[in-house]
Amino acid sequence: MEPRNFEPRHTGELFKHIDKQNEVFKEVKTSMLRAELRLKVEEGVLMRKLYEVMSAHGLAKTNYNNSITSYNTGAESYDNELSGANREQ
């Protein structure tokens, strides 16, 4: 439908289509937030394993507890964002 050819009788049809798209976009947003959270958690696990390997070889120079705290804080903020996205639906 082009704007110049828009007829009022198609309004209901258009609103149904837009509403359907809105629902799909909400589902996609939630799915992407969950995938992002999963990847952040996986990154945290991998960083811990890397630290353990580096420590075993005497190469670790940073404080492990500080890095864990920063990863946990990031995961919590994503979790809060995800729960906020679920409330919007």
VENWO-V767496 format. One record per residue. N is the residue number from 1. OMEGA is omega in degrees with one decimal (999 if undefined). Layout:
# VENWO-V767496
{{N/OMEGA} {N/OMEGA}}
This chain:
# VENWO-V767496
{{1/176.3} {2/-177.7} {3/-177.2} {4/-179.9} {5/-176.5} {6/178.2} {7/-177.8} {8/-178.5} {9/179.4} {10/-176.4} {11/-179.3} {12/178.4} {13/179.8} {14/179.5} {15/177.0} {16/179.4} {17/179.9} {18/178.8} {19/178.0} {20/177.8} {21/179.0} {22/178.4} {23/179.1} {24/179.8} {25/177.1} {26/178.8} {27/179.2} {28/179.7} {29/179.7} {30/179.2} {31/179.8} {32/177.8} {33/177.8} {34/178.7} {35/178.8} {36/178.3} {37/178.9} {38/179.6} {39/177.7} {40/178.9} {41/178.6} {42/177.3} {43/178.5} {44/179.1} {45/-179.8} {46/178.3} {47/176.9} {48/178.8} {49/178.0} {50/178.7} {51/179.5} {52/179.4} {53/-179.3} {54/178.5} {55/-179.9} {56/179.5} {57/177.9} {58/-177.2} {59/-177.3} {60/-178.5} {61/-177.4} {62/178.7} {63/-176.3} {64/-177.4} {65/178.2} {66/-179.4} {67/177.6} {68/179.8} {69/-178.9} {70/178.3} {71/179.2} {72/178.9} {73/177.8} {74/-179.7} {75/179.1} {76/-179.7} {77/176.8} {78/178.4} {79/177.6} {80/178.9} {81/179.7} {82/-179.9} {83/175.1} {84/178.9} {85/179.1} {86/179.2} {87/-178.8} {88/-177.4} {89/999}}
